[in-house]
Amino acid sequence: MPLPPLLPQAYGIAYPKMYAEGDSEAAFKFNSVQRAHQNLLENLPLLLAVAAAAATAAGPRVAAGLLAVWTLGRVLYFKGYAANG
Protein backbone atom coordinates (compact mmCIF):
# COMPACT_ATOMS: atom_id res chain seq x y z
CA MET A 1 0.00 0.00 0.00
CA PRO A 2 1.58 3.31 -1.03
CA LEU A 3 1.75 6.26 1.33
CA PRO A 4 -1.21 8.64 1.07
CA PRO A 5 -0.59 11.95 -0.66
CA LEU A 6 0.25 14.93 1.53
CA LEU A 7 -0.68 17.53 -1.06
CA PRO A 8 -3.67 19.61 0.00
CA GLN A 9 -4.92 19.66 -3.59
CA ALA A 10 -5.39 15.88 -3.46
CA TYR A 11 -8.01 16.44 -0.75
CA GLY A 12 -9.50 19.66 -2.10
CA ILE A 13 -7.89 21.91 0.55
CA ALA A 14 -6.93 25.43 -0.56
CA TYR A 15 -3.61 26.98 0.41
CA PRO A 16 -2.47 28.45 2.88
CA LYS A 17 -4.46 26.33 5.34
CA MET A 18 -2.45 23.72 7.25
CA TYR A 19 -5.52 21.75 8.32
CA ALA A 20 -8.86 21.10 6.68
CA GLU A 21 -12.06 22.39 8.22
CA GLY A 22 -15.32 20.51 8.37
CA ASP A 23 -16.39 16.95 8.91
CA SER A 24 -15.96 15.53 5.42
CA GLU A 25 -14.07 12.32 4.74
CA ALA A 26 -11.45 14.24 2.72
CA ALA A 27 -10.90 16.68 5.61
CA PHE A 28 -10.48 13.80 8.07
CA LYS A 29 -7.98 12.00 5.82
CA PHE A 30 -5.99 15.14 5.09
CA ASN A 31 -5.85 16.13 8.76
CA SER A 32 -4.70 12.62 9.71
CA VAL A 33 -1.89 12.72 7.14
CA GLN A 34 -0.96 16.26 8.17
CA ARG A 35 -0.82 15.35 11.90
CA ALA A 36 1.33 12.28 11.21
CA HIS A 37 3.72 14.41 9.14
CA GLN A 38 3.85 17.12 11.83
CA ASN A 39 4.58 14.47 14.47
CA LEU A 40 7.52 13.26 12.38
CA LEU A 41 8.91 16.79 12.12
CA GLU A 42 8.54 17.32 15.87
CA ASN A 43 10.55 14.17 16.62
CA LEU A 44 13.41 14.72 14.17
CA PRO A 45 15.61 16.96 16.39
CA LEU A 46 15.57 14.42 19.22
CA LEU A 47 16.23 11.59 16.78
CA LEU A 48 19.26 13.37 15.35
CA ALA A 49 20.67 14.01 18.82
CA VAL A 50 20.17 10.38 19.87
CA ALA A 51 21.65 9.14 16.58
CA ALA A 52 24.74 11.30 17.07
CA ALA A 53 25.14 10.05 20.65
CA ALA A 54 24.69 6.42 19.52
CA ALA A 55 27.23 6.87 16.74
CA THR A 56 29.72 8.30 19.22
CA ALA A 57 29.11 5.72 21.94
CA ALA A 58 28.43 2.52 20.00
CA GLY A 59 29.72 3.23 16.50
CA PRO A 60 28.20 4.29 13.22
CA ARG A 61 26.95 0.82 12.23
CA VAL A 62 24.92 0.48 15.40
CA ALA A 63 23.52 3.99 14.91
CA ALA A 64 22.66 3.22 11.28
CA GLY A 65 20.88 0.02 12.33
CA LEU A 66 18.88 1.87 14.96
CA LEU A 67 17.96 4.56 12.43
CA ALA A 68 16.80 1.89 9.98
CA VAL A 69 14.55 0.35 12.65
CA TRP A 70 13.23 3.81 13.59
CA THR A 71 12.53 4.64 9.95
CA LEU A 72 10.59 1.41 9.43
CA GLY A 73 8.60 2.14 12.57
CA ARG A 74 7.80 5.67 11.41
CA VAL A 75 6.59 4.45 8.01
CA LEU A 76 4.29 1.91 9.69
CA TYR A 77 3.07 4.57 12.15
CA PHE A 78 2.42 7.03 9.33
CA LYS A 79 0.47 4.50 7.29
CA GLY A 80 -1.62 3.45 10.28
CA TYR A 81 -2.33 6.95 11.52
CA ALA A 82 -3.11 8.25 8.04
CA ALA A 83 -5.54 5.40 7.45
CA ASN A 84 -7.27 5.39 10.85
CA GLY A 85 -6.71 8.83 12.34
C-alpha positions in Angstrom: 0.0 0.0 0.0 1.6 3.3 -1.0 1.8 6.3 1.3 -1.2 8.6 1.1 -0.6 12.0 -0.7 0.3 14.9 1.5 -0.7 17.5 -1.1 -3.7 19.6 0.0 -4.9 19.7 -3.6 -5.4 15.9 -3.5 -8.0 16.4 -0.7 -9.5 19.7 -2.1 -7.9 21.9 0.6 -6.9 25.4 -0.6 -3.6 27.0 0.4 -2.5 28.5 2.9 -4.5 26.3 5.3 -2.5 23.7 7.3 -5.5 21.8 8.3 -8.9 21.1 6.7 -12.1 22.4 8.2 -15.3 20.5 8.4 -16.4 16.9 8.9 -16.0 15.5 5.4 -14.1 12.3 4.7 -11.4 14.2 2.7 -10.9 16.7 5.6 -10.5 13.8 8.1 -8.0 12.0 5.8 -6.0 15.1 5.1 -5.9 16.1 8.8 -4.7 12.6 9.7 -1.9 12.7 7.1 -1.0 16.3 8.2 -0.8 15.3 11.9 1.3 12.3 11.2 3.7 14.4 9.1 3.9 17.1 11.8 4.6 14.5 14.5 7.5 13.3 12.4 8.9 16.8 12.1 8.5 17.3 15.9 10.5 14.2 16.6 13.4 14.7 14.2 15.6 17.0 16.4 15.6 14.4 19.2 16.2 11.6 16.8 19.3 13.4 15.3 20.7 14.0 18.8 20.2 10.4 19.9 21.7 9.1 16.6 24.7 11.3 17.1 25.1 10.0 20.6 24.7 6.4 19.5 27.2 6.9 16.7 29.7 8.3 19.2 29.1 5.7 21.9 28.4 2.5 20.0 29.7 3.2 16.5 28.2 4.3 13.2 26.9 0.8 12.2 24.9 0.5 15.4 23.5 4.0 14.9 22.7 3.2 11.3 20.9 0.0 12.3 18.9 1.9 15.0 18.0 4.6 12.4 16.8 1.9 10.0 14.5 0.3 12.6 13.2 3.8 13.6 12.5 4.6 9.9 10.6 1.4 9.4 8.6 2.1 12.6 7.8 5.7 11.4 6.6 4.4 8.0 4.3 1.9 9.7 3.1 4.6 12.2 2.4 7.0 9.3 0.5 4.5 7.3 -1.6 3.4 10.3 -2.3 6.9 11.5 -3.1 8.3 8.0 -5.5 5.4 7.5 -7.3 5.4 10.8 -6.7 8.8 12.3 
